[in-house]
Amino acid sequence: MENQKIYRTIIFLLGIIILLMSTVFVANARNGANDIIDPQTKNLLDALSIELESISDLDQQKSLQEKMNILQYQAEVRVAAQENPPQKPTNICAAMPKSSIPEGDRPTGILPGSPGPFSSQILKVENQWQEQIDGYWMHVYAGISGLDDNLGGLMLWIEDVESGGFFADPQPDGALKIISVVGSRLELQSESGSLRYFDVLAQQFVSDIKTEVTKVELPAQIVFDPCGQN
């Protein structure tokens, strides 16, 4: 019994010593940072310090001390961020990332399917085609609607202009796939093998590979590049 009392007394004294050391450490840190932390945080830390001195329960003291440490740390982080702001580049254009795919290296023609700039609910892609025509980069993704397993279609995306969109197969027969290209006209095949034709410049399905149709007038390209990246 006597040993247990001594053990408890030692534990209690160690707890008091650790608490006093923490209090002194935080007080010193706070005194060193008082001139740089914001007044609101400083006032809060002072109030918590006074409250800490009036608490006798060790668990409550520990909890309050942790809160003070967090507040002190957050204040120091804010001060460090203000004193060391990120450096702005003197040459904005030099700091701008370049395109990962140089224009001359872009693949063209019929390509394997890959996710496009649209939801898979609109179209699940089978394959795609891309080419630069009349100065516009045009992309056609062929496949099937993500909401209807029988509705084939394609998505036309023309870079830098508000034009194109989803075009449903006029005779739904499952997914469409691009199999050949003649100029700006795509030949597509449905799941059962039926052929479809789509004119990219006219933005419509047509009856065959040769029928002439009026092309859609495209708006001006919405491109602003202050650094003149090519």
GITA-V616767 format. One record per residue. N is the residue number from 1. RES is the residue in one small letter. SS is DSSP state (h for helix, s for strand, l for the rest). NEAR is the number of other C-alpha atoms within 8 Angstrom. Layout:
n | res | ss | near
N | RES | SS | NEAR
N | RES | SS | NEAR
This chain:
n | res | ss | near
1 | m | l | 4
2 | e | h | 5
3 | n | h | 6
4 | q | h | 7
5 | k | h | 8
6 | i | h | 8
7 | y | h | 8
8 | r | h | 8
9 | t | h | 8
10 | i | h | 8
11 | i | h | 8
12 | f | h | 8
13 | l | h | 8
14 | l | h | 8
15 | g | h | 9
16 | i | h | 8
17 | i | h | 8
18 | i | h | 8
19 | l | h | 10
20 | l | h | 8
21 | m | h | 8
22 | s | h | 9
23 | t | h | 9
24 | v | h | 8
25 | f | h | 8
26 | v | h | 9
27 | a | h | 8
28 | n | h | 8
29 | a | h | 8
30 | r | h | 9
31 | n | h | 8
32 | g | h | 7
33 | a | h | 9
34 | n | l | 8
35 | d | l | 6
36 | i | l | 6
37 | i | l | 11
38 | d | l | 7
39 | p | h | 6
40 | q | h | 6
41 | t | h | 10
42 | k | h | 10
43 | n | h | 8
44 | l | h | 8
45 | l | h | 11
46 | d | h | 8
47 | a | h | 8
48 | l | h | 10
49 | s | h | 8
50 | i | h | 8
51 | e | h | 8
52 | l | h | 10
53 | e | h | 7
54 | s | h | 6
55 | i | l | 9
56 | s | l | 7
57 | d | l | 6
58 | l | h | 8
59 | d | h | 6
60 | q | h | 9
61 | q | h | 12
62 | k | h | 9
63 | s | h | 8
64 | l | h | 10
65 | q | h | 11
66 | e | h | 8
67 | k | h | 8
68 | m | h | 10
69 | n | h | 9
70 | i | h | 8
71 | l | h | 10
72 | q | h | 10
73 | y | h | 8
74 | q | h | 8
75 | a | h | 11
76 | e | h | 10
77 | v | h | 8
78 | r | h | 8
79 | v | h | 10
80 | a | h | 8
81 | a | h | 8
82 | q | h | 7
83 | e | h | 6
84 | n | l | 6
85 | p | l | 6
86 | p | l | 4
87 | q | l | 4
88 | k | l | 4
89 | p | l | 6
90 | t | l | 4
91 | n | l | 6
92 | i | h | 7
93 | c | h | 7
94 | a | h | 5
95 | a | h | 7
96 | m | l | 6
97 | p | l | 4
98 | k | l | 5
99 | s | l | 5
100 | s | l | 4
101 | i | l | 6
102 | p | l | 8
103 | e | h | 6
104 | g | h | 4
105 | d | h | 6
106 | r | l | 7
107 | p | l | 5
108 | t | l | 8
109 | g | s | 8
110 | i | s | 11
111 | l | s | 9
112 | p | s | 7
113 | g | l | 9
114 | s | l | 7
115 | p | l | 7
116 | g | l | 6
117 | p | l | 4
118 | f | l | 7
119 | s | l | 7
120 | s | l | 10
121 | q | l | 8
122 | i | l | 10
123 | l | l | 15
124 | k | s | 10
125 | v | s | 13
126 | e | s | 13
127 | n | s | 14
128 | q | s | 15
129 | w | s | 12
130 | q | s | 13
131 | e | s | 9
132 | q | s | 8
133 | i | s | 7
134 | d | l | 4
135 | g | l | 5
136 | y | s | 8
137 | w | s | 10
138 | m | s | 12
139 | h | s | 11
140 | v | s | 11
141 | y | s | 14
142 | a | s | 17
143 | g | s | 15
144 | i | s | 18
145 | s | l | 16
146 | g | l | 10
147 | l | l | 6
148 | d | l | 7
149 | d | l | 10
150 | n | l | 10
151 | l | l | 13
152 | g | s | 17
153 | g | s | 15
154 | l | s | 15
155 | m | s | 12
156 | l | s | 14
157 | w | s | 10
158 | i | s | 12
159 | e | l | 7
160 | d | l | 7
161 | v | l | 10
162 | e | l | 6
163 | s | l | 8
164 | g | s | 9
165 | g | s | 7
166 | f | s | 9
167 | f | s | 9
168 | a | s | 9
169 | d | l | 11
170 | p | l | 5
171 | q | l | 4
172 | p | l | 9
173 | d | l | 11
174 | g | l | 12
175 | a | l | 16
176 | l | l | 15
177 | k | s | 11
178 | i | s | 14
179 | i | s | 9
180 | s | s | 8
181 | v | s | 10
182 | v | s | 8
183 | g | l | 4
184 | s | l | 8
185 | r | s | 11
186 | l | s | 14
187 | e | s | 14
188 | l | s | 13
189 | q | s | 13
190 | s | l | 14
191 | e | l | 9
192 | s | l | 7
193 | g | l | 6
194 | s | l | 7
195 | l | s | 8
196 | r | s | 12
197 | y | s | 13
198 | f | s | 12
199 | d | s | 12
200 | v | l | 10
201 | l | l | 7
202 | a | l | 9
203 | q | l | 11
204 | q | s | 8
205 | f | s | 10
206 | v | s | 10
207 | s | l | 7
208 | d | l | 7
209 | i | l | 10
210 | k | l | 4
211 | t | l | 7
212 | e | l | 4
213 | v | l | 5
214 | t | l | 5
215 | k | l | 7
216 | v | l | 7
217 | e | l | 4
218 | l | l | 6
219 | p | l | 7
220 | a | l | 5
221 | q | l | 6
222 | i | l | 6
223 | v | l | 5
224 | f | l | 4
225 | d | l | 6
226 | p | l | 5
227 | c | l | 5
228 | g | l | 5
229 | q | l | 5
230 | n | l | 4
